[in-house]
Amino acid sequence: MAKRTPGTHHVTPNSNGGWDVRRGGSDRSSGHFDTKREAIDRGREISRNAKTEFKIHNRDGRISQSDSHGNDPRNIKG
C-alpha cells in the first residue's frame, strides 16, 4: 500500500472489501464505505474541513487523483 503522510487524507481500498477514508499516517479509518464514490464524497468533505491534500487511490494502491484543499505544497505565483 502507498505511504500516507500527515497533512493528507486518502481514499484507499479495504482488503475486506469496500473503501476507507484515512488521515495520512493513521492506522485507523475515518470511515468505511461500500462504494468508492461514497468514500470520495465523504473524504473530500473531510479534507476540505481539515484543509489537507486529498489523494484518491485505485484498487492497486496507486494514486489516481489528487486535490489540494488549503495545504498545497507547490509554491506557484499567479
Contact map, one row per residue, 1 for C-alpha under 8 A:
111000000000000000000000000000000000000000000000000000000001100000000000000000
111100000000000000000000000000000000000000000000000000000000110000000000000000
111110000000000000000000100000000000000000000000000000000000000000000000000000
011111010100000000000011110000000000000000000000000000000000000000000000000000
001111110000000000000011100000000000000000000000000000000000000000000000000000
000111110000000000000011100000000000000000000000000000000000000000000000000000
000011111000000000000011000000000000000000000000000110000000000000000010000000
000111111100000000000011000000000000000000000010000111100000000000000000000000
000000111110000000001111000000000000000000100110000111100000000000000000000000
000100011111000000011111000000000000000000100000000001111000000000000000000000
000000001111100000111100000000000001001100100000000000111000000000000000000000
000000000111110000111100000000000000000000000000000000011110100000000000000000
000000000011111011110000000000000000000000000000000000001110100000000000000000
000000000001111111110000000000000000000000000000000000000000000000000000000000
000000000000111111000000000000000000000000000000000000000000000000000000000000
000000000000011111000000000000000000000000000000000000000000000000000000000000
000000000000111111100000000000000100000000000000000000000000000000000000000000
000000000000111111110000000000011111000000000000000000000000000000000000000000
000000000011110011111000000000011111001000000000000000000000000000000000000000
000000000111110001111100000011111000001000000000000000000000000000000000000000
000000001111000000111110000011110000001101100000000000000000000000000000000000
000000001111000000011111011111100000000000000000000000000000000000000000000000
000111111100000000001111110011000000000000000000000000000000000000000000000000
000111111100000000000111110000000000000000000000000000000000000000000000000000
001111000000000000000011111000000000000000000000000000000000000000000000000000
000100000000000000000111111110000000000000000000000000000000000000000000000000
000000000000000000000100111110000000000000000000000000000000000000000000000000
000000000000000000000100011111000000000000000000000000000000000000000000000000
000000000000000000011110011111110000000000000000000000000000000000000000000000
000000000000000000011110000111110000000000000000000000000000000000000000000000
000000000000000000011100000011111000001000000000000000000000000000000000000000
000000000000000001111000000011111100001000000000000000000000000000000000000000
000000000000000001110000000000111111011000000000000000000000000000000000000000
000000000000000011100000000000011111011000000000000000000000000000000000000000
000000000000000001100000000000001111111000000000000000000000000000000000000000
000000000010000001100000000000001111111100000000000000000000000000000000000000
000000000000000000000000000000000011111110000000000000000000000000000000000000
000000000000000000000000000000001111111111000000000000000000000000000000000000
000000000010000000111000000000111111111111100000000000000000000000000000000000
000000000010000000001000000000000001111111110000000000010000000000000000000000
000000000000000000000000000000000000111111111000000000000000000000000000000000
000000000000000000001000000000000000011111111100000000000000000000000000000000
000000001110000000001000000000000000001111111110000001000000000000000000000000
000000000000000000000000000000000000000111111111000001000000000000000000000000
000000000000000000000000000000000000000011111111100000000000000000000000000000
000000001000000000000000000000000000000001111111110000000000000000000000000000
000000011000000000000000000000000000000000111111111111000000000000001000000000
000000000000000000000000000000000000000000011111111100000000000000001100000000
000000000000000000000000000000000000000000001111111000000000000000000000000000
000000000000000000000000000000000000000000000111111100000000000000000000000000
000000000000000000000000000000000000000000000011111110000000000000011110000000
000000111000000000000000000000000000000000000011011111000000000000011111000000
000000111000000000000000000000000000000000000010001111100000000001111111000000
000000011100000000000000000000000000000000110010000111110000000001111000000000
000000011110000000000000000000000000000000000000000011111000001111100000000000
000000000111000000000000000000000000000100000000000001111100001111000000000000
000000000111100000000000000000000000000000000000000000111111111110000000000000
000000000001100000000000000000000000000000000000000000011111111100000000000000
000000000001100000000000000000000000000000000000000000001111110000000000000000
100000000000000000000000000000000000000000000000000000001111110000000000000000
110000000001100000000000000000000000000000000000000000001111111000000000000000
010000000000000000000000000000000000000000000000000000001111111100000000000000
000000000000000000000000000000000000000000000000000000111100111111000000000000
000000000000000000000000000000000000000000000000000000111100011111000000000000
000000000000000000000000000000000000000000000000000000111000001111100000000000
000000000000000000000000000000000000000000000000000011110000001111110000000000
000000000000000000000000000000000000000000000000000011100000000011111000000000
000000000000000000000000000000000000000000000000001111000000000001111111000000
000000000000000000000000000000000000000000000011001111000000000000111111000000
000000000000000000000000000000000000000000000001001110000000000000011111000000
000000100000000000000000000000000000000000000000001110000000000000011111100000
000000000000000000000000000000000000000000000000000110000000000000011111111000
000000000000000000000000000000000000000000000000000000000000000000000011111000
000000000000000000000000000000000000000000000000000000000000000000000001111100
000000000000000000000000000000000000000000000000000000000000000000000001111110
000000000000000000000000000000000000000000000000000000000000000000000000011111
000000000000000000000000000000000000000000000000000000000000000000000000001111
000000000000000000000000000000000000000000000000000000000000000000000000000111
